[in-house]
Amino acid sequence: MQRRVVHEQWKQDRAAFHELVAAATVEDLRRPSHGTRWTNQQLLFHLLFGYQVVRALLVLVRAFGRLPDPISRIFAWSLNSATGLFHIVNYWGSCGGGLLTPRLMDAWFDRIIAALHRSLDRASDAELARGMHFPTRWDPFFRDHMTLADVYRYPAKHFAFHRAQLTLGSAGI
């Protein structure tokens, strides 16, 4: 894993998030996003939350990565069976998170990114190679088996995908 590349991408996403928030007007934030049921403000929270969820995923991979493979396979299967509930919680969670002010989202994003930088710097190569099975029906960027290194790379993919759905700016694009 090229840690430097991951760190740089996180820095770019952090800067992009700040630019998006700084440039967005009240009207921009209330406008529907493209391809989702969220407003731009709710989708901005979802971008932030994609990074936040990685902190929980890191704990899971560190724990399940030490257990026999069938255990994480069964865990992922059980999560996949609850996909409908996950999508409901995912949707409404971002609706609720969208009530936060953009300024609070900015500050929270900074804290998440700083924590992830520290975490990646502390991770050993052996830890980065450990993995577990994931619920592939929950997210298009989850693969059947992901290592800790894969999880560190995940939020940038999630960010780029959803960033393209924002309709910020006077033209709504």
Secondary structure, DSSP 8 states (H G I E B T S, - for coil): --HHHHHHHHHHHHHHHHHHHHH--HHHHHSB-SSSSSBHHHHHHHHHHHHHHHHHHHHHHHHHTTS-HHHHHHHHHHHHHTHHHHHHHHHHHHHHHTTS-HHHHHHHHHHHHHHHHHHHHH--HHHHH-EEE--TTT-TT--SEEEHHHHHHHHHHHHHHHHTT---TTTT-
